[in-house]
Amino acid sequence: MHRFWSHRMYKTPDGNDISVHYCKTLESAESVAKHFLDDEVLGFDMEWKASVSAADTIQNNVSLIQLASPTRIALFHIAMFKPARAIEDLTPPTLKRILESPHVRKVGVSIKADCTRLRKFLKIDTCGIFELSHLYKLVKYCQTNPELINKRLVNLSTQVEEHFGLPLAKDAEVRCSDWASSLNYSQVQYAASDPYACLRLFNTMDEKRVALDPIPPLPANAELNLPIKIVHKTTVNIEAQDVEVIDPKNKPV
């Protein structure tokens, strides 16, 4: 019986374990990143050293970048890359290409803040970023309490427990790890679960969205700063900046 939700509870479509790639060099990261080139949706997360300041090193500010597909998870441990003389030493070209592609949806929680950090420190202009909190609010409230829909963030563990019935393991000692140092087994498993949870949540919540009648549109990518659209026949008291109500008859296809 599982006490906590984990990627290890799942198998690939072929029945294999989910592969976890822990990349501590630029070369290995570039090789592994190529496995994700054909995916249209990827789970995304980042870690950095606790109590870091903007004046600290790039590797302390962007220590770990995590991606997840249905079959594999990659931990790109930027903090371990050597040498670190220039941004090019820390940025696998294929990873940068994936993150900057508007055709690959990266799904996560508090993802805009993460991507602001990527832009500031690694000069990566991430596109196609999707905030799971927006979909969570849409699916949870659009038919019962649409006035509760807004863009305030909902932490990943809350979303996982509600949709999958188990909490994420959030051991304080692991969560507050020195992400700029080499990771042990527990840290690798912790870091791998978060992006995979994001991917699973997107797929699960989107299925629930499509099952609604009428079907509300999928929230727009976060970088577009558009309101969350809901389909409703009657006037709804909503936070105007966050939500746009559209009539079912005029609902875009």
Buried (B, 14 or more C-beta within 10 A) or exposed (E): EEEBBBBBBEEEEEEEEBBBBBBBEBEBBBBBBEBBEEBEBBBBBBBBBEEBEEEBBBBBBBBBBBBBBBBBBBBBBBBBBEEBEEEEBBBBEBBBBBBBBEEBBBBBBBBBEBBEBBEEBBEBEBBBBBBBBBBBBBBBBBBEEBEBBBBEBBEBBBBBBBBBEBEBBBEEEBBEBEBBEEBEEEBBBBBBBBBBBBBBBBEBBBEEBEEBEBEBBBBBBBBEEEBBBBBBEEEBEBBEEBBEBBEEEEEEE
